[in-house]
């Protein structure tokens, strides 16, 4: 890998007990802990910062002056790529699905504040998004810029190294850890945790970002560990996708409300809401049991809540009048 990570975040992130949430899920008061990777510092926080330390470190090693990445309009990764570029004095171009005015995402508002330029790719699949990003990079090079393409979600072997470090932090913070529960999107976060803690210790809850996320996890984790990582050996739940990545599912909505009302903890509708719904389902079917130490990895994503019309409507519907 031949380069050092660039320092972008505040580590180690804290681990906090969640006894009231544990009780609501049917776990013991000391069974559940929250790893606060929403508190990583830069640009509104979230899990993508650990990955960006490595991917942007590689870009700097290649003397890049512009960071280019891809995503949905509500992409947390795109938002934090823009923040990293601002902090380091680089330009940022975000290649996003959709068309101008088609999204009211909270992340998109922050992209604008950070000074990123947006290239709208239209209604495209992942391959179409990648093609659009290649064209943007070619245009930037033709204009004399030195672009570096940061992978989708920041995920790859390089980005996953950031989550090896997170796994090592957890090992020191909670040595008796049995299971880490994490949202599974583009695969890099789970891959790094698997490399650090072993396949049996990580439960990924698929959010619907990729058609086959387990193969991405195995591919990214394999070079980082001596363990034989196979897709069959990974612990992955695929029961929380619902009708698709950007939608708010009933179980995720209930999870948002539960975390907020038991612990004052704010989750997001796409990633951590689904991950907590998956944890709840895992307790219900016996995959996660009382008496075992479980960590819920809070990967951030709060800005996405405010641009998600269904999530905002659900949250506002919970506002109770005090009565006359």
VENRA-V564484 format. One line per field, one symbol per residue. phi: phi as a letter, one per 40 degrees, with the letter a starting at -180 (. if undefined). psi: psi as a letter, one per 30 degrees, with the letter a starting at -180 (. if undefined). Layout:
phi=???
psi=???
This chain:
phi=.faccccbbbbcccbbcbcccdcccgbccbcbbbccccbchcggghccccccdcccdcccccgcbbcbabicdcdcccdcccccccccgbcbbbcbchbdgcbbccccccdcccgccbbccgcbcccccccccccccccccccgcbcbcccdggciccccdcccccccdcdccbccdbabbacbbchcccccccccbgcccbbcbcbgcbcbccccdccccdcbaccccbcccccbbbcbcgchdccccdcccccdccccccbgbcbbccbccccccccdcccccgcbbdgbcbbccccggddcccbcdcccccccccccccgc
psi=fglllkjfajllllkklieeeeeffgllfgfkkkjigfhfdkgfllffeeefeeeeeeeefghkfkkkllalegkeeeefeeeeeeeggllkkkjkkalkffkhkeeeeeeeefgkkkjkfailaeeeeeeeeeeeeeeeefgglikkjklkggkaeeefeefeeeeeeeeeeifgkekkkkkjcffeeeeeeeeefleffkjkjkfgfleifeeeeeeeeefflfkjjleffkjkkgggebglefljleeeeeeeeeeefeggkkllfedfeeeeeeeeeeeeggeklkfkjkkjjjgbgeffefgjeeeeeeefffjklfl.
